Amino acid sequence: MVKLWHIKDEGFSDHLEDWLAELRGHRRRVTQIEWHPVAQSVLFSAGADGLVVVWTVANGGAILNVIDCHPEAIQCLSLNRDGSLIATTCRDRKLRVIEPRTSAVVSSGECHEGIKPCKVVFLGDSGRLLTTGFSRHSDRQYAVWDQDDLSEPLTKEIIDSSSGVLFPYYDHDTQIVYLAGKGDGNIRYYEVTPNAPYLHYLNQFLSGYPQRGLGVMPKRGLDVRQCEIFRFYKLHATKNLCEPVSMIVPRKVSSSEQFQEDLFPDTAAAKPGLTADEWASGRNKQPILMSMKTGDVKGGPVQHTQNNKVSPSKNNKKPVLEEKTNSANNVISNNKKKFAFLSQETIPDYRPIEMRDNEKHKENEEMNEKSQKTSQNARFQQIQQMFGSKPNSNSILKDQSIMEALQPEKEVLIIDAPKGELELRKEFLLKCEEVVRLKQQIASRDKIIKELESKVHQLKLSKLIN
């Protein structure tokens, strides 16, 4: 059973009891649900009964298709960039690529040899898949596959010998894949490249607290001013705590309004590109994009295909936006200065001219001192750049690649919960317990007072009767 809920913009005010829709189509437990990345109100659900059910939520939970090519329980489900293909891993240790509208198996092959669950994710529109699983000797490993030929992996590497299942998370905009193990305290991240060995280890986030699960913030919710390229919500395994973990590129931003275009290309917007009926009829479309700088939504090209095999590697590329020239930037900057000047209040100065000249002379001296200090600091920074080891990363995605900008010696900063937050939470919980105890004491005191008042009342009545 799958239930759909509505959460208001202001959040929870009370426990939710009424759901929007109840979807019944599985015979056993539902293990995973995924929304279609482009089509409106299309939902995929995979269950332990070996079924993948394609729903259209807009029609009260109508079933578009049921995929029943799996003999055992489905362990993982992933959709490609435009939602024209799905990839699944099953308990029979098979990796399958399926056309969801016709239930046709495009390709299949043996996945990892271990008996523990395998996970899969599409690497964007590159036509490749990434799987995580276990070897015959219970070593954790990952593998990269060609979606059209799953007979052999393009590459397969052993990570470690831990026992937790690895969950992959792929960021299409920066082409970074994150691997997080259940019960682990670390999150590894790799750069994805089009050539062998396809994955390059960058670094890892280390924490002493194991994770039970992770959620991901959509790219449109990140803080671009802090160069935040990814954000997890970590559910702790040993305590009732959900902790944000942000991945930040260490760049010195001179102005809070400066936008890093190489880190934040246009990303998928929260706007559907197709209706459920259009997608079911065989139409495909790349996700509608939005600017991370202005929030403007930009339409994407429509790709018409047949209901048979679809190759995302042949999809139309994302449209390239025209960059603003220096002259346009100068015009914008001059306009800002002009309106800032016009918005100031004009205050008349009735002092004699001699006093004004003396004050201007003092201001000029102060400005000269400040400029000398600034020039000395700039000279020191130039010398430090000449003889130091400070990196110069102007373009992570184009000029130097993400791997060069996110090397271990230039470790990605982690916005973790503040060091004193756990202590504050503990103190808060202790205060809450103390409040509960005080309330109990007050309740017992009130009870005693009522009993005494009733006894006094009975004594008065007895005296009156006597």
Secondary structure as the mmCIF struct_conf table of DSSP 4:
data_model
#
loop_
_struct_conf.conf_type_id
_struct_conf.id
_struct_conf.beg_label_comp_id
_struct_conf.beg_label_asym_id
_struct_conf.beg_label_seq_id
_struct_conf.end_label_comp_id
_struct_conf.end_label_asym_id
_struct_conf.end_label_seq_id
STRN STRN1 VAL A 2 LEU A 4
TURN_TY1_P TURN_TY1_P1 ASP A 9 GLU A 10
BEND BEND1 SER A 13 ASP A 14
BEND BEND2 LEU A 20 LEU A 20
STRN STRN2 ALA A 21 LEU A 23
BEND BEND3 ARG A 27 ARG A 28
STRN STRN3 VAL A 30 TRP A 35
BEND BEND4 PRO A 37 VAL A 38
STRN STRN4 ALA A 39 ALA A 39
TURN_TY1_P TURN_TY1_P2 GLN A 40 SER A 41
STRN STRN5 VAL A 42 GLY A 47
TURN_TY1_P TURN_TY1_P3 ALA A 48 ASP A 49
BEND BEND5 GLY A 50 GLY A 50
STRN STRN6 VAL A 52 THR A 56
HELX_RH_3T_P HELX_RH_3T_P1 VAL A 57 ASN A 59
TURN_TY1_P TURN_TY1_P4 GLY A 60 GLY A 60
BEND BEND6 GLY A 61 GLY A 61
STRN STRN7 ALA A 62 ILE A 67
BEND BEND7 PRO A 71 GLU A 72
STRN STRN8 ILE A 74 LEU A 79
TURN_TY1_P TURN_TY1_P5 ARG A 81 ASP A 82
BEND BEND8 GLY A 83 SER A 84
STRN STRN9 ILE A 86 CYS A 90
TURN_TY1_P TURN_TY1_P6 ARG A 91 ASP A 92
BEND BEND9 ARG A 93 ARG A 93
STRN STRN10 LYS A 94 GLU A 99
TURN_TY1_P TURN_TY1_P7 PRO A 100 SER A 103
STRN STRN11 ALA A 104 GLU A 110
BEND BEND10 GLU A 113 LYS A 116
STRN STRN12 LYS A 119 PHE A 122
TURN_TY1_P TURN_TY1_P8 GLY A 124 ASP A 125
BEND BEND11 SER A 126 GLY A 127
STRN STRN13 ARG A 128 PHE A 134
TURN_TY1_P TURN_TY1_P9 ARG A 136 HIS A 137
BEND BEND12 SER A 138 SER A 138
STRN STRN14 ARG A 140 ASP A 146
TURN_TY1_P TURN_TY1_P10 GLN A 147 ASP A 148
STRN STRN15 ASP A 149 ASP A 149
BEND BEND13 SER A 151 GLU A 152
BEND BEND14 LEU A 154 LEU A 154
STRN STRN16 THR A 155 ASP A 160
BEND BEND15 GLY A 164 GLY A 164
HELX_LH_PP_P HELX_LH_PP_P1 VAL A 165 VAL A 165
STRN STRN17 LEU A 166 ASP A 171
TURN_TY1_P TURN_TY1_P11 HIS A 172 GLN A 175
STRN STRN18 ILE A 176 GLY A 181
TURN_TY1_P TURN_TY1_P12 LYS A 182 GLY A 183
BEND BEND16 GLY A 185 GLY A 185
STRN STRN19 ILE A 187 VAL A 192
BEND BEND17 PRO A 194 ASN A 195
TURN_TY1_P TURN_TY1_P13 ALA A 196 PRO A 197
STRN STRN20 LEU A 199 PHE A 205
BEND BEND18 GLY A 208 TYR A 209
STRN STRN21 GLN A 211 VAL A 216
HELX_RH_3T_P HELX_RH_3T_P2 LYS A 219 GLY A 221
BEND BEND19 LEU A 222 LEU A 222
HELX_RH_3T_P HELX_RH_3T_P3 VAL A 224 GLN A 226
TURN_TY1_P TURN_TY1_P14 CYS A 227 CYS A 227
STRN STRN22 GLU A 228 HIS A 236
BEND BEND20 ALA A 237 ASN A 240
STRN STRN23 CYS A 242 ILE A 248
BEND BEND21 SER A 254 SER A 255
TURN_TY1_P TURN_TY1_P15 SER A 256 GLU A 257
TURN_TY1_P TURN_TY1_P16 GLU A 261 LEU A 263
STRN STRN24 THR A 267 ALA A 268
BEND BEND22 ALA A 270 LYS A 271
BEND BEND23 GLY A 273 GLY A 273
STRN STRN25 LEU A 274 LEU A 274
HELX_RH_AL_P HELX_RH_AL_P1 ALA A 276 ALA A 280
TURN_TY1_P TURN_TY1_P17 SER A 281 GLY A 282
STRN STRN26 ARG A 283 LYS A 285
HELX_LH_PP_P HELX_LH_PP_P2 GLN A 286 ILE A 288
STRN STRN27 LEU A 289 MET A 290
TURN_TY1_P TURN_TY1_P18 MET A 292 THR A 294
STRN STRN28 VAL A 297 LYS A 298
STRN STRN29 VAL A 302 HIS A 304
BEND BEND24 ASN A 307 ASN A 308
HELX_RH_3T_P HELX_RH_3T_P4 PRO A 312 LYS A 314
BEND BEND25 ASN A 315 ASN A 315
HELX_LH_PP_P HELX_LH_PP_P3 ASN A 316 THR A 325
HELX_RH_AL_P HELX_RH_AL_P2 ASN A 326 LEU A 342
TURN_TY1_P TURN_TY1_P19 SER A 343 SER A 343
BEND BEND26 GLN A 344 GLN A 344
HELX_LH_PP_P HELX_LH_PP_P4 GLU A 345 THR A 346
BEND BEND27 ARG A 351 ARG A 351
HELX_RH_AL_P HELX_RH_AL_P3 ILE A 353 PHE A 387
BEND BEND28 GLY A 388 GLY A 388
BEND BEND29 ASN A 394 ASN A 394
TURN_TY1_P TURN_TY1_P20 ILE A 396 ASP A 399
BEND BEND30 GLN A 400 GLN A 400
HELX_RH_AL_P HELX_RH_AL_P4 SER A 401 ALA A 405
TURN_TY1_P TURN_TY1_P21 LEU A 406 LEU A 406
HELX_RH_3T_P HELX_RH_3T_P5 PRO A 408 LYS A 410
HELX_LH_PP_P HELX_LH_PP_P5 GLU A 411 VAL A 412
STRN STRN30 LEU A 413 ILE A 415
HELX_LH_PP_P HELX_LH_PP_P6 ASP A 416 PRO A 418
TURN_TY1_P TURN_TY1_P22 LYS A 419 GLY A 420
HELX_RH_AL_P HELX_RH_AL_P5 GLU A 421 ILE A 465
#
